[in-house]
Amino acid sequence: MKITVFNGSPKGKRSNTHIVVQSFLEGAAAAGAEVENVFLSKHEIKHCRGCLHCWIKTPGKCIIKDDMAGLIEKFLASDIACLATPLYIDNISGMTKVFLDRLCAVVDPHFVMGADGETQHVKNPRRMPEIMVISTCGYPERSQFQVLELLFRRTERNMNSRLVAEIYRSQGNLLGIENEMLAPVVDAYKKLVVKAGRELVENGGFTDETIAALDKDLVPRDMYNDGANRYWDSQLAKLKKKENT
Ligand SMILES: Cc1cc2nc3c(=O)[nH]c(=O)nc-3n(C[C@H](O)[C@H](O)[C@H](O)COP(=O)(O)O)c2cc1C
């Protein structure tokens, strides 16, 4: 099984999202998957022009000359394509959205009425990878991801794929902090994500127990908010001091 992560954080290797991705891929690789990690920030991916050449002039191929052709090859060669993104204004990052738009090239343009009475694209005879999501956000609640949950259910349908797993990590800013009190909490979470990676490869999905554990807060929400506000205040105080010297 080949799993490719497409990380759409502009922070690349330094991203909170990458911390979750690393543990996930560690578990998936230990269970025998071939894994690859792609940082979209390292690639040139221009905006979709909406010309539809990829549907009616050069089917399956985008006319824009940039890195997307190679990334589409990687996407199609995967059994599972994992879209990894920070939550930006309740949504996927702009970089992830541009990547998704450009994936239109792999969709068959024809319309068909779905069994549920809603129109969708005809299933492309070409093999489509299953999709999964890893996302981190700055607010403390799991509910902050509701737009992403809906978006990826819609994407699953639109691309005639299957959404096989979702990891949504609220309080994501804790992951990169080096702190004695937090270390055991973050370590326990990373171990859980390693287990999730194994489960996906071995069982085709996460167990209910793992899903429930993944969704748990890392620290109490009021404590998280107090810590966040102390951090903002300290940074702003530093700035003020600098401005006054
Ligand atoms: C432009 C921008 C918008 C953001 N919007 C949200 C948001 O709507 N909700 C939220 O909980 N966090 C938001 N955040 C915080 C990030 O989601 C959070 O820090 C995340 O862990 C960053 O992931 P990364 O390090 O992988 O890029 C935002 C951050 C930025 C820079």
The ligand as a Tripos MOL2 file, in Angstrom:
@<TRIPOS>MOLECULE
LIG
   31    33     1     0     0
SMALL
NO_CHARGES

@<TRIPOS>ATOM
      1 C1         -3.9890   32.7640    8.4680 C.3       1 LIG1
      2 C2         -4.3300   31.8860    9.6530 C.ar      1 LIG1
      3 C3         -5.6410   31.5820    9.9050 C.ar      1 LIG1
      4 C4         -5.9780   30.7650   10.9860 C.ar      1 LIG1
      5 N1         -7.2940   30.4740   11.2230 N.ar      1 LIG1
      6 C5         -7.6240   29.6720   12.2510 C.ar      1 LIG1
      7 C6         -8.9980   29.3520   12.5010 C.ar      1 LIG1
      8 O1         -9.9240   29.7910   11.8190 O.2       1 LIG1
      9 N2         -9.2790   28.5410   13.5480 N.ar      1 LIG1
     10 C7         -8.2910   28.0060   14.3450 C.ar      1 LIG1
     11 O2         -8.6120   27.2700   15.2820 O.2       1 LIG1
     12 N3         -6.9750   28.2890   14.1120 N.ar      1 LIG1
     13 C8         -6.6310   29.0970   13.0890 C.ar      1 LIG1
     14 N4         -5.2970   29.3620   12.8340 N.ar      1 LIG1
     15 C9         -4.2440   28.6990   13.6520 C.3       1 LIG1
     16 C10        -3.6660   27.4850   12.9200 C.3       1 LIG1
     17 O3         -4.6920   26.6540   12.4120 O.3       1 LIG1
     18 C11        -2.8140   26.6310   13.8560 C.3       1 LIG1
     19 O4         -1.7980   27.3850   14.4250 O.3       1 LIG1
     20 C12        -2.2520   25.4280   13.1240 C.3       1 LIG1
     21 O5         -1.8140   24.4570   14.0450 O.3       1 LIG1
     22 C13        -1.0920   25.8300   12.2090 C.3       1 LIG1
     23 O6         -0.6630   24.6900   11.5410 O.3       1 LIG1
     24 P1          0.7620   24.5800   10.8100 P.3       1 LIG1
     25 O7          1.8040   24.8560   11.8660 O.co2     1 LIG1
     26 O8          0.7470   23.1710   10.3510 O.co2     1 LIG1
     27 O9          0.7730   25.5590    9.6980 O.co2     1 LIG1
     28 C14        -4.9430   30.2120   11.7940 C.ar      1 LIG1
     29 C15        -3.6070   30.5250   11.5140 C.ar      1 LIG1
     30 C16        -3.2970   31.3620   10.4520 C.ar      1 LIG1
     31 C17        -1.8450   31.6870   10.1820 C.3       1 LIG1
@<TRIPOS>BOND
     1     1     2 1
     2     2     3 ar
     3     2    30 ar
     4     3     4 ar
     5     4     5 ar
     6     4    28 ar
     7     5     6 ar
     8     6     7 ar
     9     6    13 1
    10     7     8 2
    11     7     9 ar
    12     9    10 ar
    13    10    11 2
    14    10    12 ar
    15    12    13 ar
    16    13    14 ar
    17    14    15 1
    18    14    28 ar
    19    15    16 1
    20    16    17 1
    21    16    18 1
    22    18    19 1
    23    18    20 1
    24    20    21 1
    25    20    22 1
    26    22    23 1
    27    23    24 1
    28    24    25 2
    29    24    26 1
    30    24    27 1
    31    28    29 ar
    32    29    30 ar
    33    30    31 1
@<TRIPOS>SUBSTRUCTURE
     1 LIG1         1 GROUP 0 **** ****
